[in-house]
């Protein structure tokens, strides 16, 4: 099994832009991952240009795929610590994957509640040309028992 640090076929060093393109993200994303410590600073050429070798590009792809699966940056940092230390077990990774599945199920339940609320709101709409709209009124109303979203610090 290859890890984020293992080498595959040799690839010429890439610029930040080329590394971002290979990973399907923009340059600012690569820069951000470096700033938050998920990607180590790449070596530089004699002219000062960043040189992204295959290992860093693979790590960037790992991060992007983990993000696409819904892992938070902290969870990805934990996965990378396991990989970087070479001390991970399949059981540890399985536990993280199962926890992520639980989070996905919670999000699905929230989305289903949201769908039900929107259906209820839409059913109250006459679809007429009058300026009154029960959907807009419901969105402006204070939170009530129909609110499917968890309360957060921005409420």
N, C-alpha and C positions, 0 to 999 in steps of 0.2 A: 504494500500500500504506500503510495507516495504522499508526502506531507507538503505543507506550504514551503518548506525550506529545501526540499529535494530538487535536484537539477533534472531537467529533461534535456531534450536536444539543445545544443548551444545556440543562442540567439544573440545577435549583435545588440549592444546596449541601445536603449531607446530614449528619446527625449520624453519629458513629462507629457507633452501633447500626444506623442505616439503611444506611450504606455496607457494614457487615458483612453485613446481611441481603441486600442486592443481590448481594454476592459469594458468598453461600452459606456464610459462616463465622461464627464468633462474635467478639464484641468483643475478647476476649483475643488472638485470632489477629491482628487488626488492630494492636493495641497491640504485640504481639511483633514484627511486621514493621516497625513504626516503630522499635522499640528496636534491632533489628539492622541498620537502615539500608536496608532494601529499599523502604520507603515513607517519603518525606520528611514531616516534621511539617507538618500542614495549617495553613492560616491560621486565625485565630480571629475570632469575632464580637466586637463591642464588649463583650458580656457574658462573653467568655472561652470560649465554646463552640467546639469544633473544627468546621471547615466543610470537608467533603470534596466538592470539585468533581468534575466528570465525569472529568478526567484522572487524579485519584487513585483514583477508583473503577475506572477502566479498568486502571490499574496493578495494583491489588489483584486484579482478575480475571485479569490476565496471570500474576501470581505464583501464584494458586490453580491455574490451568490447568497451568502448568509443574510445580508440585508434584504434581498428579494424574498427570502424565506421567512422574514419577519423577526429575525434576531436583532436585539438592540445592540448598540455599540459596546455596552458593557458585557453583554453575553458573548459577542464576537471577541472582545478582548480576553475573556476567560477561555474561549476555545483556542485562541492563538497562544495563550500561555501554556495550555496543555500540549499543543503541537510543538511550540518552540522548546519546551522542556523535554520533549520526546518521551514523556512519562504517562501519556494518556492511555486509557484502555477503551476498548469498544464499549464497555459497560458505562463508562463516564459519558461518552458521547451519546449513547442511547438514552441515558437519563436526561440530558439536555434536549435531545430531539423530542422525547415524550412530553417534557414540560412545554416545549414550543407547540406541540399538538394541542395540549390543553388550552394554551392561549388562543390558538386558532379557533377552537370550539367556542370559547368565550366571545370572540369577535363575531363569529357566525351567529350566535344567539343574540348579540346586540344588534346586528344587522337585520335579523328577522324581526326583532321588536321595532326597529326603526321602520321597516317596511310596513308592518301592521299599523303603526301610527300614521304614516303617510297615506296609506290606503283609506284609513278612517277620515283623515282630513280631506282627501280628494273626493270621497263619497259625499261630503257635505257641500261640495262646490257645485253650483248650478251650471257652470260653464257659460254663463251669460255675459253680455257686454256691459254689465253694471260695474261700477268701480269697487263695490264691496266684494271682498273675497275671504271666505272662511279660512283658507289656508294661510293667507297673510296674517289674519287676525290670530290664528293659533300660534304662528311663529312669534308674534309680538307678545303673546300672553305669558304670564309668569309660569314657571315650571309647575306641572301637576302630576298626577298619578300616571298619566299616559306617557310621560317623558321616558324614553328608553335609554337615554344616555346617562352614564354615571356622573355624579357630581365631581367637579374638579376645582382646582384653585382659581380658574378663570371664570367661575360662575358668579 
